[in-house]
Amino acid sequence: MVRMKGCIYCTIVALAATFTCSVPIVHGSGFGIFTQGASALGQADAVVAHADGPSAIFFNPALMNRLPGTEVEIGTTLIFPDRDYTAPDGTTASTRTAVFTPSTFYLTHAFNDKFSAGLGVFNPFGLGTDWGSTWGGTTPAGGLGRFLATKSELTTWNINPVAAYRVTPHLSVAAGLDIILLNATLENIAPPNALVPVEFAQKFDGSGTGVGYNFGVYYEVNDKLSLGASYRSQVEIDVNGNLTVSVSPLSPSANTQIKLPQQVFAGIAFRPVDRLTLETGMRWEDWSSFKQLQIVIAGQPPVVSPRNWHGTIALNAGGKYRLTDTVSLMAGYLYGWNPVPDSTFEPAIPDSNTHLFCVGGEAQLKSFKVAVGYAYQLQYQRGKTTNLYGPLANGTYNSDLQLLAISLGYRF
């Protein structure tokens, strides 16, 4: 029994080092997801200061006052990540092929010309990485990356009821709740130790719920110029789950806490001609909330692992041109900085600064609307040298992603 307990304690120490909610970054920093509508993706999310449909619930709910009647929209994004690693000795590894599908549902209703309400359900954070259980070779020169992370998955759902009020003909405000449900599965391989002389697999499964709030403001300066901004609060989630270890029948309870960052969106929209809308803006994410990770296992003292992430910003610009009365074309570009310092950089989230290039199209067919967006995300190469995690997984990391989004809408 002592052998098993010691083994499990090794597990929690290792998992504390790997529990970083790893994801293929989706034109957000950290593990944010911002593919919240096909039309928005086609404009690189430069949709905070002009009404572009029900996805305003995510980007700026104050824009709901500019949507007539009742509108419903559903959508999903196919994300194809490609992530490669090269060890100091030239050994290479890649994440396993996977397609991720963050999805959205939005419903808005205008009760009158002053008051509107809506409901959004979407994935604000998550996805996953899978390096496999053997990556990193058999010597330190190969990186031994499996001892930090093998497979990690994080799924979150935000249930977001929101209401908007038109204060004046030119000014609207909105506020809502963020009810976030989280599930996480984290796996890695533990190295041999004095208690267990062979490598063994370990896994953490946990879930939790947190509540936050959001608000937005929209101001129409004149027919050609408008301003918008929105805010989402930090959300603390207590994650409770269990540990399983391949060499032990025990499955003790364990818990940790995740603080999802506060976010600010802002934009300026300009309509030089009736058929063209241009917008430029920014997004700020306060990843300094991720200062450390503390995991508590039943019967053991807590294990604290520093993260020391920092706040970061992304700048974007996009445009939408109404080619005909039914067809519109979109394009956009985003540049984002990453929040992960060199001291805590590791393979679960090999984040780096990123370019995002976007195009899209939209067709309005009577009460139906269909939008398609495509984006290519290119991340800068980044290297890991000996840091908080020692020499494990040292080497260079290259990542890019392709995103294909579709949204279907109907106006009642």
C-alpha positions in Angstrom: 0.0 0.0 0.0 2.9 2.4 0.7 4.1 1.7 -2.8 0.8 2.7 -4.3 0.5 5.9 -2.3 4.0 7.0 -3.2 3.2 6.3 -6.8 0.0 8.4 -6.6 1.9 11.3 -5.0 4.4 11.2 -7.9 1.3 11.4 -10.2 0.0 14.5 -8.6 3.4 16.2 -8.8 3.7 15.4 -12.5 0.1 16.4 -13.2 0.6 19.7 -11.5 3.3 20.4 -14.1 1.1 19.4 -17.0 -2.3 20.7 -16.0 -2.4 23.7 -18.2 -5.6 23.2 -20.2 -3.7 22.6 -23.4 -5.3 23.5 -26.7 -4.4 24.3 -30.2 -4.6 28.1 -30.0 -7.5 29.4 -32.0 -6.6 33.0 -32.9 -6.7 33.7 -29.2 -3.9 33.7 -26.6 -3.6 31.1 -23.9 -6.4 28.6 -24.5 -9.1 31.0 -25.7 -11.5 30.2 -28.6 -12.8 33.1 -30.7 -14.3 31.2 -33.7 -17.8 32.3 -32.6 -19.5 32.8 -36.0 -18.6 32.3 -39.6 -19.2 35.9 -40.7 -17.1 37.1 -37.7 -14.3 34.8 -38.6 -14.3 36.1 -42.2 -13.7 39.5 -40.8 -11.0 38.4 -38.2 -13.5 39.2 -35.4 -13.6 42.9 -36.3 -17.3 43.0 -35.5 -17.5 44.8 -32.1 -18.7 48.1 -33.5 -21.2 47.1 -36.2 -24.2 44.8 -36.1 -23.3 41.6 -38.0 -25.9 39.1 -36.7 -26.7 37.2 -33.5 -23.1 36.4 -32.8 -23.1 39.9 -31.3 -24.0 38.2 -28.1 -20.4 37.1 -27.9 -18.6 40.1 -29.3 -20.8 43.0 -28.1 -24.3 42.3 -26.9 -25.2 46.0 -27.1 -25.5 45.5 -30.9 -28.6 43.3 -30.4 -30.6 46.6 -30.4 -29.7 46.8 -34.1 -31.1 43.4 -35.0 -34.9 43.5 -35.8 -37.4 40.9 -34.9 -36.3 37.4 -33.8 -33.1 35.8 -35.1 -31.6 32.4 -34.5 -28.2 31.2 -35.6 -26.3 27.9 -35.3 -22.8 27.3 -36.4 -19.6 25.3 -36.1 -16.0 25.5 -37.0 -13.7 22.8 -38.3 -10.2 23.3 -36.9 -7.3 21.4 -38.4 -4.2 21.9 -36.2 -0.7 21.0 -37.3 2.0 21.1 -34.5 5.6 19.8 -34.9 8.5 19.4 -32.5 12.2 19.0 -33.1 14.5 17.8 -30.3 18.1 18.9 -29.8 19.3 15.6 -31.4 17.0 16.1 -34.4 14.3 13.7 -33.3 10.9 15.0 -34.5 7.3 14.5 -33.3 3.9 15.8 -34.3 0.6 16.0 -32.6 -1.8 13.3 -33.8 -4.3 14.3 -36.5 -7.5 15.6 -35.1 -10.4 17.9 -36.1 -12.0 20.0 -33.5 -15.5 21.5 -33.8 -16.3 24.4 -31.4 -19.9 25.3 -32.0 -22.4 28.1 -31.3 -26.1 28.8 -30.8 -27.5 32.3 -30.7 -31.1 33.6 -30.3 -32.0 37.3 -30.2 -35.4 39.0 -29.9 -36.3 42.7 -30.1 -39.3 43.3 -27.9 -39.5 46.9 -29.2 -37.2 49.6 -30.5 -35.6 50.0 -27.0 -35.3 46.5 -25.4 -33.8 43.3 -26.7 -32.8 40.0 -25.1 -30.8 37.0 -26.2 -29.2 33.7 -25.3 -25.9 32.4 -26.5 -24.4 28.9 -26.0 -20.8 28.6 -27.1 -17.3 27.2 -26.3 -15.2 30.1 -25.0 -12.1 28.0 -24.0 -10.8 24.6 -24.8 -10.0 21.9 -27.4 -6.9 19.6 -27.0 -3.5 18.3 -27.9 -2.4 14.7 -28.3 1.4 14.1 -28.7 1.0 10.3 -28.2 2.5 8.2 -25.4 6.0 7.6 -26.8 7.1 11.1 -28.1 10.4 12.5 -26.9 12.7 9.5 -27.6 14.6 7.4 -25.0 17.4 9.9 -24.0 17.4 13.5 -22.8 18.6 14.6 -26.2 15.3 13.4 -27.6 13.4 15.6 -25.3 11.5 13.0 -23.2 8.4 15.2 -23.7 5.9 12.5 -22.7 7.0 13.0 -19.1 5.4 16.5 -19.3 2.3 15.9 -21.4 0.8 13.3 -23.8 -2.9 14.0 -24.2 -4.9 16.9 -22.8 -8.5 17.9 -23.4 -10.5 20.8 -22.1 -14.1 21.6 -23.0 -16.1 24.6 -21.8 -19.6 25.7 -22.5 -20.8 29.2 -21.8 -24.6 29.6 -21.3 -24.9 33.4 -21.8 -28.3 35.1 -21.2 -28.1 38.8 -22.0 -30.3 41.9 -22.4 -29.8 45.2 -24.2 -31.4 48.6 -23.8 -31.3 51.6 -26.2 -30.7 54.6 -23.9 -30.8 57.1 -26.7 -31.2 56.7 -30.5 -27.4 56.5 -30.7 -26.4 54.7 -27.5 -27.1 51.2 -26.4 -25.9 49.2 -23.4 -26.2 45.5 -22.5 -25.4 43.1 -19.6 -25.6 39.4 -19.1 -24.4 36.3 -17.2 -21.7 33.8 -18.1 -22.5 30.4 -16.7 -19.5 28.2 -17.6 -19.4 24.4 -17.5 -15.9 22.9 -17.7 -14.6 19.3 -18.2 -10.9 18.4 -18.4 -9.0 15.2 -19.1 -5.2 15.3 -18.7 -2.8 12.4 -19.4 1.0 11.9 -19.3 3.6 9.3 -18.7 5.5 9.2 -15.4 9.2 8.3 -15.5 10.6 5.4 -13.5 11.3 6.2 -9.9 12.5 4.4 -6.7 9.0 3.1 -6.1 8.0 2.1 -9.7 11.0 1.1 -11.8 9.1 1.4 -15.2 7.3 4.2 -17.0 3.5 4.3 -16.2 0.5 6.2 -17.4 -1.5 8.6 -15.3 -4.7 10.5 -15.9 -6.8 13.2 -14.3 -10.5 13.6 -15.0 -12.3 16.6 -13.5 -15.2 19.0 -14.0 -16.6 22.2 -12.5 -18.9 25.2 -12.9 -18.3 28.9 -12.6 -20.3 32.1 -13.0 -19.3 35.5 -14.3 -20.8 38.5 -16.1 -20.5 40.5 -19.2 -21.6 43.9 -20.6 -21.3 45.9 -23.7 -21.8 49.4 -25.1 -22.4 50.7 -28.6 -22.5 54.3 -29.8 -23.4 55.4 -33.3 -21.6 58.7 -33.9 -23.3 59.2 -37.3 -24.4 57.1 -40.3 -20.8 56.4 -41.2 -19.0 56.0 -37.9 -19.7 53.9 -34.8 -17.9 52.7 -31.7 -18.3 49.5 -29.6 -16.7 47.9 -26.6 -17.5 44.8 -24.4 -16.2 43.2 -21.3 -16.2 39.6 -19.9 -15.3 39.1 -16.2 -12.8 36.7 -14.8 -14.5 33.4 -13.9 -13.2 31.1 -11.1 -13.9 27.4 -11.5 -13.3 24.8 -8.8 -12.4 21.6 -10.7 -13.1 18.4 -8.9 -12.1 14.9 -10.2 -10.1 11.8 -9.7 -6.7 10.4 -10.5 -6.0 7.1 -12.1 -2.6 5.4 -12.4 -1.9 2.4 -14.5 0.1 0.7 -11.7 -2.4 1.3 -8.9 -6.0 0.3 -8.3 -6.6 3.4 -6.3 -8.4 6.4 -7.7 -8.2 9.2 -5.1 -10.1 12.5 -5.4 -8.2 15.6 -6.5 -9.1 19.2 -7.1 -7.7 22.4 -8.4 -9.0 25.9 -9.4 -8.9 27.6 -12.8 -9.3 31.3 -13.2 -10.5 32.1 -16.7 -9.3 35.6 -17.7 -11.2 38.8 -18.0 -11.5 40.1 -21.5 -12.0 43.4 -23.2 -13.1 43.9 -26.9 -13.2 47.3 -28.6 -13.7 48.5 -32.2 -14.3 51.4 -34.5 -16.4 50.9 -37.6 -16.5 53.1 -40.6 -18.9 52.9 -43.6 -17.3 55.0 -46.4 -20.1 53.9 -48.8 -23.4 52.2 -48.3 -22.1 48.7 -49.3 -18.9 48.6 -47.4 -18.2 48.4 -43.7 -14.7 48.5 -42.3 -13.6 48.0 -38.7 -10.5 47.9 -36.7 -10.1 47.0 -33.1 -8.4 45.1 -30.3 -8.9 42.4 -27.8 -7.2 42.3 -24.3 -7.0 39.2 -22.2 -5.8 39.3 -18.6 -3.9 36.0 -18.4 -2.1 37.3 -15.3 -4.9 35.5 -13.5 -3.0 32.3 -14.3 -0.2 32.9 -11.7 0.0 29.4 -10.4 -1.6 26.0 -10.4 -2.3 24.3 -7.1 -3.5 20.7 -7.1 -4.8 19.0 -3.9 -5.0 15.2 -3.7 -6.9 13.5 -0.9 -4.5 12.8 2.0 -1.6 14.7 0.6 -0.3 18.3 0.9 -1.1 20.6 -2.0 1.4 20.8 -4.9 1.9 24.4 -6.3 3.4 25.0 -9.7 4.1 28.6 -10.9 2.7 29.7 -14.3 3.3 33.5 -14.2 1.4 34.2 -17.4 0.8 37.9 -18.3 -1.9 39.9 -20.0 -1.8 40.1 -23.8 -3.4 41.9 -26.7 -4.5 41.2 -30.2 -5.1 43.8 -33.0 -7.4 43.2 -35.9 -8.9 44.8 -39.0 -11.7 43.5 -41.2 -14.2 44.5 -43.9 -17.5 43.4 -45.3 -18.6 44.4 -48.8 -22.2 43.8 -50.0 -21.6 42.7 -53.5 -25.4 42.4 -54.3 -28.5 42.7 -52.2 -28.1 39.0 -51.2 -24.3 38.3 -51.3 -21.5 39.8 -49.2 -17.8 39.2 -49.2 -15.5 39.5 -46.1 -11.8 39.6 -45.4 -9.7 40.4 -42.3 -6.3 40.1 -40.5 -5.3 39.7 -36.9 -2.0 39.8 -35.1 -1.9 38.5 -31.5 0.8 38.4 -28.8 1.0 35.4 -26.5 0.9 35.3 -22.7 3.4 32.5 -21.9 6.8 33.5 -20.5 10.0 31.6 -21.4 10.3 30.4 -17.8 7.0 28.4 -18.0 6.9 27.5 -21.7 6.2 23.8 -22.2 4.6 21.5 -24.8 1.0 21.4 -23.5 0.6 25.0 -24.6 3.5 25.9 -27.0 2.0 29.3 -27.6 3.6 32.0 -29.6 2.8 35.2 -31.4 0.4 34.6 -34.3 -0.8 35.9 -37.7 -4.4 35.2 -38.8 -5.5 35.7 -42.4 -9.3 35.5 -43.0 -11.8 35.5 -45.9 -15.5 34.7 -46.1 -18.8 35.0 -47.8 -22.4 35.4 -46.8 -25.7 34.9 -48.7 -29.2 36.2 -47.5 -32.0 34.2 -49.0 -35.2 35.8 -47.9 -35.4 34.9 -44.2 -32.4 32.5 -44.3 -28.8 33.4 -44.1 -25.7 31.3 -44.6 -22.2 32.4 -44.0 -18.8 30.6 -44.6 -15.5 31.7 -43.2 -12.0 30.4 -43.8 -8.8 31.4 -41.8 -5.2 30.4 -41.8 -3.3 30.9 -38.6 0.5 30.9 -38.6 2.4 30.9 -35.3 5.9 32.0 -34.9 8.5 29.3 -34.2 9.3 29.0 -30.6 12.0 27.2 -28.7 12.1 25.7 -25.2 15.4 25.8 -23.2 15.9 24.5 -19.7 13.4 26.4 -17.5 11.0 25.6 -14.6 10.5 22.1 -16.1 14.2 21.5 -16.5 15.5 20.1 -19.8 12.4 18.0 -20.5 10.9 18.8 -24.0 13.7 21.2 -24.9 13.6 21.9 -28.6 11.7 24.0 -31.2 8.0 24.1 -31.8 6.2 25.0 -35.0 2.4 25.3 -35.3 -0.3 26.4 -37.8 -4.0 25.9 -38.1 -6.7 26.0 -40.7 -10.2 26.9 -39.8 -13.4 26.5 -41.8 -16.6 27.9 -40.3 -20.2 27.8 -41.3 -23.2 29.5 -39.8 -26.9 29.1 -40.6 -29.4 31.8 -39.6 -33.1 32.5 -39.8 -35.1 35.7 -39.1 -38.7 35.4 -38.0 
